[in-house]
Amino acid sequence: MLLSLMIFVPLLGMIAVFLLPRESEELIKRVTLFFTFVPLLLAVYLFVSYDRGSAGTQYELDVAWIAAFNIRYHIGIDGLSVTLLLLTALLGPICVLASWRNIEKGLKAYMALFLLLETGMLGFFAALDLFLFYVFFELTLLPMYFLIGVWGGPRREYAAIKFFLYTLFGSVLMLVAMIAVYLNSGPAGDRTFDIPRLIVLAATNGHALADLNFQIWVFLGFFIGFAVKVPIFPFHTWLPDAHVEAPTAISVILAGILLKMGTYGLVRVNMAMLPQGMDFFCNGLGTWGNSLALLGFINIVYGSFCALAQTDFKKLVAYSSIGHMGFVILGLSARNEAGVTGAILQMFNHGVISAMLFLLVGVLYDRAHHREINGFGGLGSRMPIYTGITTLAFMASLGLPGLSGFVGEALSLLGAYDKFKMLTILSTIGIVVGAAYFLWTLQRVFLGKLNPKYEALPEINGREILTLVPLGILTIVLGIWPGFAIEMFSESVTKLVDTVNALANL
């Protein structure tokens, strides 16, 4: 019940917000903040009380939902999901605070949609029934469409429609693949959407779900759906537009959580449930890598060079996210303990760091009303606190040792190098280019002579610092003590890797 409470408290908050008078804006903000803070408290409790020595599912609830089709309300957490649930719950109140002074129209609808979005994200990471998993996945689509399309920038309608169509395209393929899995899971009356049971059936010699040809086609359907969400090249073009036009808080959620829904899906479904399909697509290039590793490499290098070419601060951070998610794909493609550990750690760390970066871009945009990197200069003397926090986020994102961005990338590369040395070596180009675009941005925005236009630019305020401090602390703590997070999912990763590699040879 505790996990269900965490998932549906924001939904209750949405109802509460709808019942409030439209003109009571301060009350609407405070109520929304409360209903996002409760899941954070529950997530912290789940994180602290989680049994780190177990690879099994904890806080599990499994009850009938749509009995005629054996669809169940089955939720639970394991090491693969507990950290992402914590990240989602943490970003909820941070995003509400980031929206406190920035939403000037339709505040009531904005906050209600945000609460609905949070329910979808929390439910997605906790779902253990494939049908429920898909419902929560789709539940995030509609509120995100409106949050971009109504409260975004000048090209918000274009960006929102592009986001919606790309994601819907992937979702339709996922739906077809999900139905195929259900119909092949057993005879009529014994079919199931239950993910743990489907994993067992896919490991059973002679079962329809264990057939290689079946797994190949179903793998493709799920993979494209999740690849759009990550996004993996060439399904990435919606992301920069969505980020540039979205309000600051929605960019934070987009980079911090929605991208991780794609990589989490690859782990939970493609890797765990379709190991032979995964094996088929992870072969073919020898020491140069495999198909999935090649896509990760393209993401890293392509995203990094695109970021280097940007003059819009927000678009630079958006393309950097494409590059950094490539390290997650590279680690997963290795299918060994180091690579998968690095990938899952990088999901969490990138969520924290990218959230910081988009919040910092929003702080500057609120003051200067533009994001042109070349239009600033010398802000370090005018905004020293802001400059210090931005430098921390830059250094973490470029992978400076001692900060959280380093550890996930290093473990992903370590795992990948064990399988495909040359492709891993070439992937380090992205790290060098990443250092180049962040340091060049630091130079153009903060160093040199102060631009006279910004002599009166106000320093970052207390509310803005409050949104950044928890993320900054996590960035430092996980850089110095990564075991704090790794111990949460190490047992689950070991079990997953051993199982997948054994089943791939069926």
Residue pairs with C-beta under 8 A, 6 or more apart in sequence:
1 61
2 42
2 45
2 46
2 59
3 46
3 59
3 61
3 75
3 76
3 77
3 126
4 61
4 75
5 42
6 38
6 39
6 42
6 43
6 46
6 85
6 89
6 122
7 39
7 75
7 119
7 122
7 123
7 126
8 119
9 35
9 38
9 39
9 42
10 35
10 36
10 39
10 92
10 115
10 116
10 118
10 119
10 122
11 115
11 116
11 119
12 35
13 31
13 32
13 34
13 35
13 36
13 115
14 35
14 112
14 113
14 115
14 116
14 119
16 31
16 35
17 28
17 31
17 32
17 35
17 108
17 111
17 112
17 115
18 108
18 112
20 27
20 28
20 31
20 108
21 27
22 108
25 107
25 108
28 107
28 108
28 111
29 96
29 100
29 107
29 111
31 111
32 96
32 111
32 114
32 115
33 93
33 96
33 97
35 115
36 89
36 92
36 93
36 95
36 96
36 115
36 118
37 92
37 93
39 89
39 92
39 118
39 122
40 89
40 90
40 92
40 93
42 89
43 85
43 86
43 88
43 89
43 90
44 86
44 89
46 59
46 77
46 82
46 85
46 86
47 82
47 83
47 86
47 488
50 58
50 77
50 79
50 82
50 488
51 58
52 79
52 487
52 488
52 490
52 491
53 491
54 491
55 78
55 79
55 491
55 492
55 494
55 495
56 78
57 76
57 77
57 78
57 128
57 196
58 76
58 77
58 78
59 76
59 77
60 74
60 75
60 76
60 128
61 73
61 74
61 75
61 76
62 72
62 73
62 74
62 75
62 76
62 128
63 72
63 73
63 74
64 72
64 73
65 71
65 72
65 73
65 129
65 132
66 131
69 131
69 182
69 191
69 193
70 190
70 191
70 192
70 193
70 194
71 129
71 131
71 132
71 193
72 129
72 132
72 193
72 194
73 129
73 132
74 127
74 128
74 129
74 132
74 194
74 195
75 123
75 126
75 127
75 128
75 132
76 126
76 128
77 85
77 125
77 126
78 489
78 492
79 488
79 489
79 490
79 491
79 492
79 493
80 264
80 267
80 268
80 344
80 489
80 492
80 493
80 496
81 125
81 126
81 264
81 268
82 488
82 489
83 344
83 347
83 348
83 485
83 488
83 489
84 125
84 257
84 260
84 264
84 347
84 348
84 351
85 122
85 125
85 126
87 256
87 257
87 260
87 348
87 351
87 352
88 118
88 121
88 122
88 125
88 257
89 122
90 470
91 252
91 253
91 256
91 257
91 351
91 355
92 118
94 252
94 355
94 359
94 467
94 470
94 471
95 114
95 249
95 250
95 252
95 253
96 111
96 114
96 249
97 463
97 466
97 467
98 248
98 249
98 252
98 359
98 362
98 464
98 467
99 110
99 111
99 114
99 247
99 248
99 249
100 463
101 366
101 463
102 247
102 248
102 249
102 362
102 366
103 110
103 151
103 247
105 151
106 150
106 151
109 146
109 150
110 147
110 150
110 151
113 143
113 146
113 147
114 143
114 147
114 249
116 139
116 143
117 140
117 143
117 144
117 147
117 253
119 139
120 136
120 137
120 138
120 139
120 140
120 143
121 136
121 140
121 253
121 257
121 258
121 261
123 132
123 135
123 136
123 139
124 133
124 136
124 137
124 139
124 140
124 261
124 264
125 261
125 264
127 133
127 135
127 136
127 195
128 194
128 195
128 196
129 193
129 194
129 195
130 178
130 181
130 182
130 193
130 194
130 195
130 198
130 269
131 178
131 182
131 193
132 193
133 195
133 268
133 269
134 171
134 174
134 175
134 178
137 171
137 174
137 261
137 265
138 171
140 258
140 261
141 164
141 167
141 168
141 171
144 163
144 250
144 253
144 254
144 258
145 160
145 163
145 164
146 160
147 246
147 247
147 250
148 156
148 159
148 160
148 163
148 242
148 245
148 246
148 250
149 156
149 157
149 159
149 160
149 161
150 156
151 247
151 250
152 159
152 160
152 245
152 246
152 247
152 250
153 159
153 244
153 245
153 246
154 245
155 241
155 244
155 245
156 245
156 246
158 241
158 245
159 238
159 241
159 242
159 244
159 245
159 246
160 242
160 245
162 237
162 238
162 241
162 242
163 238
163 241
163 242
166 228
166 231
166 235
166 237
166 238
167 228
167 229
167 238
169 224
169 228
170 224
170 225
170 226
170 227
170 228
170 229
170 235
171 225
173 220
173 221
173 222
173 224
173 225
174 221
174 222
174 224
174 225
174 226
176 221
177 217
177 218
177 220
177 221
177 222
177 225
178 193
178 222
180 214
180 217
180 218
180 221
181 193
181 198
181 209
181 218
181 273
182 191
182 192
182 193
183 191
184 208
184 209
184 214
185 191
185 192
185 193
185 197
185 198
185 201
185 208
185 209
186 192
186 201
192 198
195 268
195 269
195 272
195 273
198 209
198 273
199 272
199 273
199 499
201 207
201 209
201 210
202 209
202 210
202 215
202 273
202 274
202 275
202 276
202 503
203 210
203 275
203 499
203 503
203 506
204 210
205 506
208 214
209 215
210 276
210 506
212 276
212 277
212 280
215 274
215 275
215 276
215 277
215 280
216 276
216 277
216 280
216 281
218 274
218 277
219 270
219 274
219 277
219 278
219 280
219 281
220 277
222 265
222 269
222 270
222 274
223 266
223 270
223 281
224 235
225 265
226 261
226 262
226 263
226 265
226 266
226 269
226 270
227 235
227 262
227 295
228 235
228 238
228 262
229 258
229 259
229 261
229 262
229 265
230 259
230 262
230 263
230 266
230 299
230 325
230 328
230 329
231 238
231 239
231 259
231 262
231 322
231 325
232 262
232 295
232 296
232 299
232 325
232 329
233 295
233 298
233 299
233 302
233 322
236 299
236 303
236 322
239 254
239 318
239 321
239 322
240 315
240 318
240 319
242 254
243 251
243 254
243 255
243 314
243 315
243 317
243 318
243 321
243 358
244 312
244 314
244 315
244 318
246 254
248 358
248 359
248 361
248 362
248 365
248 366
249 362
251 314
251 318
251 358
251 361
251 362
252 354
252 355
252 358
252 359
255 317
255 318
255 321
255 350
255 351
255 354
255 355
255 357
255 358
256 351
256 352
256 354
256 355
257 351
259 321
259 325
259 350
260 347
260 350
260 351
263 325
263 328
263 329
263 332
263 343
263 347
264 347
266 329
266 332
267 332
267 340
267 343
267 344
267 496
270 277
270 278
271 278
271 332
271 335
271 496
271 500
272 496
272 499
272 500
275 499
275 500
275 501
275 503
275 504
275 506
276 503
276 504
276 506
278 292
278 335
278 500
278 504
279 504
279 505
281 290
281 291
281 292
282 290
282 291
282 292
282 293
282 333
282 335
283 290
283 291
284 290
284 291
285 291
285 293
285 294
285 420
285 423
286 420
287 420
287 421
287 422
288 294
288 420
288 422
288 423
289 297
289 333
289 416
289 419
289 420
289 422
289 423
289 424
290 333
290 419
290 420
292 329
292 332
292 333
293 329
293 330
293 333
293 334
293 416
293 419
293 420
293 423
294 423
295 326
295 329
296 326
296 327
296 328
296 329
296 330
296 331
296 332
296 333
296 416
296 427
297 326
297 330
297 423
297 426
297 427
298 326
299 322
299 323
299 325
299 326
299 329
300 323
300 324
300 326
300 327
300 330
300 427
300 429
300 430
301 323
301 326
301 426
301 427
301 429
301 430
301 433
302 322
302 323
303 319
303 320
303 321
303 322
303 323
303 324
303 325
303 326
303 430
304 319
304 320
304 323
304 429
304 430
304 433
304 434
304 437
305 433
306 319
306 322
307 316
307 317
307 319
307 320
307 323
307 433
307 434
307 437
308 433
308 436
308 437
308 440
310 316
310 319
310 373
310 437
311 372
311 373
311 374
312 371
312 372
312 373
313 361
313 364
313 365
313 371
313 372
313 373
313 441
313 445
314 358
314 361
314 365
314 371
315 371
316 373
316 437
316 441
317 354
317 357
317 358
317 361
320 354
320 357
320 397
320 434
320 437
320 438
321 350
321 354
323 430
323 433
323 434
324 346
324 350
324 354
324 397
324 405
324 409
324 434
325 350
326 427
326 430
327 342
327 343
327 346
327 408
327 409
327 412
327 413
327 427
327 430
328 343
328 346
328 347
328 350
328 408
328 412
329 343
330 339
330 343
330 412
330 413
330 416
330 424
330 427
331 338
331 339
331 340
331 341
331 342
331 343
331 346
331 408
331 411
331 412
331 413
331 415
331 416
332 339
332 340
332 343
333 339
333 416
333 419
334 340
334 412
334 415
334 416
334 418
334 419
334 420
335 419
335 497
335 500
335 501
335 504
336 415
336 418
336 419
336 497
337 415
337 493
337 494
337 497
338 411
338 414
338 415
338 418
339 411
339 412
339 414
339 415
339 416
339 418
339 419
340 415
340 493
340 496
340 497
341 411
341 415
341 486
341 489
341 490
341 493
342 407
342 408
342 409
342 410
342 411
342 412
342 413
342 414
342 415
343 408
343 412
343 415
344 489
344 493
345 407
345 408
345 411
345 478
345 482
345 485
345 486
346 408
346 409
346 411
346 412
347 408
348 408
348 478
348 485
349 396
349 404
349 405
349 407
349 408
349 475
349 478
350 405
350 408
352 404
352 471
352 474
352 475
352 478
353 393
353 396
353 397
353 404
353 405
353 471
353 475
354 397
355 471
356 389
356 392
356 393
356 396
356 468
356 471
356 472
356 475
357 393
357 394
357 397
359 464
359 467
359 468
359 471
360 386
360 389
360 390
360 393
360 468
361 371
363 386
363 460
363 464
364 371
364 376
364 386
364 445
365 371
367 457
367 458
368 375
368 376
368 454
368 457
373 441
373 444
373 445
374 444
375 451
376 444
376 445
376 446
376 451
376 454
377 444
377 445
377 447
377 448
377 449
377 450
377 451
378 446
378 447
378 448
378 449
378 450
378 451
378 454
379 386
379 387
379 445
379 446
379 450
379 451
379 454
379 457
380 387
380 446
380 447
381 450
382 450
382 454
382 455
382 457
382 459
383 457
383 459
383 460
384 459
385 459
385 460
385 465
386 459
386 460
387 446
389 460
389 465
389 468
389 472
390 442
390 445
390 446
391 442
391 446
392 403
392 472
392 475
392 476
393 472
393 475
394 438
394 439
394 441
394 442
395 403
395 438
396 403
396 404
396 405
396 406
396 475
396 479
397 405
397 434
397 438
398 405
398 431
398 434
398 435
398 438
398 439
399 405
399 406
399 409
399 410
399 431
399 434
399 435
400 406
401 479
402 479
402 480
403 475
403 476
403 479
404 474
404 475
404 476
404 477
404 478
404 479
404 482
405 475
405 479
406 479
407 478
407 479
407 482
409 431
413 424
413 427
413 428
416 423
416 424
416 427
417 424
417 425
477 484
478 484
478 485
